[in-house]
Amino acid sequence: DGVLWFGTERGVYRYDGYRWEDTHDDGMPREDVWTVVSEAAGSVIAGGLSGIRRHVEGRWEEVLVADSLNVRDLVVSTDGTIWAGTATGLIRLDREAVTLYANEEADKNGSLRISDATLRTVADVPSLDIHDLMLAKDGSLWVGLMKGQILRFDPEAAADAWTRFDGPGEAPVSREPRIAQSSDGRIWVVSQ
């Protein structure tokens, strides 16, 4: 419909080409919103400090809300699965379940807890402090961590299949990486 949506430190705003409109009256709290994405059906999803909300028929609906959830990035797969990158882990929301992927430390100290969610521990990762998510053409999910590590996750694998790209011989990546895929299938990473 040509409307642009913006996440800001005071919620979500939309711009129709002529005027700016605050969506607070639609039910969006005045808080930090770091990511806004659209679904195939046309609705808009926003992620921020307290969680994930979907804008449907002029109103924001809660999708997943918890104190200090701190959603930094969102992607939506072709089957409608929502992936959320947070300061303490990865969240997968599909039609049947909520799954949390966290490192062992987050599991021990309970820093990522959502009721009715399945917790999966990601071994050998010092922190799942997520900065960026990218869904690749092959269905894999690429994850950029705040401290520069890059992970690739295959959600279709029988077991949780994680690959790290920050070991000896790998290209050095600094902090806060951003990941993209070009039309020829190559994965590109830029960082500070």
Phi, psi and omega in degrees: 000002176084001180279137175259137181247137183229126171274133182225180177286356178236029178106207183247136175240151174236150182229123184261011181099346181234323183213155176268142178226126176283134181262016178302319180293344176275358179109008178272124178296156175276089180209172179298127173236118186259345184211139177224127179226162176250151176262163180301327181286352177103350178283163182249139178241136180236143177234139181199208187304315186257004175138211187239134178226151180240134178266113183228126177049046174083006181227148173272126176251141177287128175261310177206114183232132177206151179304129176051043177293325171059061179281119183262333180207150179226144167221151180237125180280170183296336178273004178092000177293132177261129175249129181236125175266126182239179179289345182232007178165185181248136180243134175243120177244113174240187185295333184261329191204168171245127178239134177251131175248120182221161176280172185299323181294316178297325178293318182293315185269000175070024184286348178229094182229126175225129182297149179062025179248146174273131180258129175240128181271133177259111183281159173061026175238119185296329181201139174254051177276093192274135178252324187212146175233146176213124174273123181274165181299333180275003179092354178284155179250124177260135186235124175256122181267152184307323183274006171108351179288148176242131178238149173239129181240132177256099183291346180270351181291150180299319176251161178299111186254102179249138175235131177262143178235058178216019182270185178304136179087349178275156179297137179290133177236131180275207184281156172052061181288150171243139186239139177216162177235132179275170184297337178273004176094355179289144177263131181241140179230135174233144180213174180292000000 
